[in-house]
Amino acid sequence: MKVLTIGSATQDIFIHYKDPESLVFRNRKETRSYLLLEKGAKIDVETLSYSTGGGATNSAVSFKKLGFDVATFLKIGDGKAGQYVIDQLREHSVDVRLIVRDKHFGTGLSYIIPSFEGDRTIFAYRGANAQLTLDEVPFKAIAQSDALYITSLSGQSSQIFKPIVTYAKKYKIPVAVNPGVSQLCVGCQTLADALQNIDIFIVNSQEAKTFMLSLAPHLSPQELERDIASSVKFEQLPALVQSLVYIENINFNLKDFCNGVLSRGPSIVVVTNGDEGVYVAHKKTLYFFPSLPAKVVDTVGAGDAFGSCFAAHLFKGSSLEDALIYGVINASSVISFEDAKSGLLTERELKKRAAKVDRSLMKKFRL
């Protein structure tokens, strides 16, 4: 089965220094944690490590490990960092012939500062990632693919998103999408208009809140609370099912978001929620599966690991529940490593681990 991944590529540089400090702020609605860097201080870096990242490369390697014939379409600079990205993809036998080189902008770079909790702060330089143009889109390769997996398209590159998914729909090619921040903020209406041509829509909980600004009905908290109907007690519901989110004048919960997106085209909507777990909406059912215990080294790449694995198994014809469990297993493996690719699992490894998973952890709710 041939899959084409589309999106970003970066050279990831991990910066380690002694005793990183963080500051946590809490209020009634949320908790935020901040990395502390003292103004005027000089911080001695203990080690630097290098890898490749970006949604297109992470998902490409993930699909390859799962047995797919994989090509990737992205843009890099014309220097050593770009060649590093290509060399790393070739090592995993990913087809790199569709990669575009830019002579004016450098390859995307991510400076990643891990925290002692296993999370990280990233300084991201988009570079060539934001410079893809419509005349560079490999429409012939899209037509010859069995599935598309589209990740973050920032800046100017976001303008190619709608033409690509429209073209894929014309050829009845299934499309899974994990959009980037700029698509959810600046280009949210374009993304909303393109939903009719998307099959699987994947975001994290913060991205869902951002995108909901263009979708959410203006409901009162009382109306939303009445809408939360379940056979279990309210206090036993997963966090995003029972919580109300307030953004400007819009009040909504997860069910509003999922129903809003499903009504516009996608057959499956996914919302990941960090270490709590993953929610998947399909037809009239909302599925929830919790994160699995894992030693957290770094959470970078966890979303790509889940999304690509989940979509891969749906493309293969697996059940939604199996795909959800496989995706969670893949993500839990990746966060046990510093980079985004070392922990990616093969089909055999996934099935071996899945055999030990307690399937009773799966919860279902009426949408």
Steps between C-alpha positions, in 0.01 A plus 500: 500500500643838395469795734621856442582719800491878460617769739809618680858383551747626759840436638440460874768619740453393862661736753577356843616709794522442872200557728234653270242698698129542440221708652139382523195729502154364584156652491149357501505429128852381420857430604798641313867418542780730387866433434717748695803657335661768712548827315866579449615154610741281305389137508758228440369235260600151608412309182355553154333221304363501148211329325238567236145607569198661342166336438571382145824320589376357831185358342692373195731290715204382708310380192814333366549306823141381466567352156379774265662616178572862602587821320511847652441848359662788688747785452852537641788740461791444264762451773635234734193494727279416203735226387494362855120471478524316167772264622298409808189428292700287256628294792137406565436430128258791460463626141651851496458583131211740566699714746549858381817701571486875559804715420375804694374355829675258730372165626266523797673482837365413843701585810351275766551556872375199700362552850553269797131398476556358151329785317690752288516855369575542130646796312380433146641653181257415219732594214430312177205322663291814450590543131322219313305624197216355296715445190728274708220266611551149348141444389597200288654330804189581704278335240722189512490475880266280700480747791621844610619608844529879525670669794585861584513745208611842625514842340465505122500119494156494663353628171564166327292309756153549355601426137672178612207359699254605227711317241529192722122493546456505121706180479333348809830487690452485879652799680611525862592848624690622806504877436749752635448800725499756218229304318290495816549871574560711190350259247225348712224589253690342212545189710132501595404526132729207416350264760259357242801344324664353812438153640699499825552824695759493783580779749608529862277657765658846479471500120137393531429803718660729244314350206170501688492878468384453141263212573349527848134587548429771755357279769455578863676289767158374613420367153836329478468337839164352399660364184750287696304176525665174602433175678778577747518770762621843386804483730614175333509647151835573329614858545408644161152347504402658829681832462369821351742721311463876492658704218387859460118477473491135397428220745536142382605150590657214310169371369424835340838500328470145367144545379595831338786344304317177412209698358737668254641187336756288689384154604745488792613776739788450743593718798813404692536627855859442605556260785126455558426314178331521161140565393363379166158593362333290231134515402307524829771360729786663689781260590760564769817308575745613769872546457708199595765504774840592356829652604475853361829621358360755255153552355626634166349299213229334710219654295657393171556148636137465603342664196701316235456162670128555555443606139723222365287232659177655381649515148581129539143419599547447875214575736485844654560356848810308387634806319449711814683253722788461250537878478515540878760221523715663231487839675586347837806341342620821333489707819746253655767640265635849456436534126184448296599189304706257710195369687279439197381139494460240227172318442635192677611701803163675519303177496726345762441794734131522416450143617590616853272807503188498713225568245248566775666843533315600183200719581213594271254788525205618296571810293 
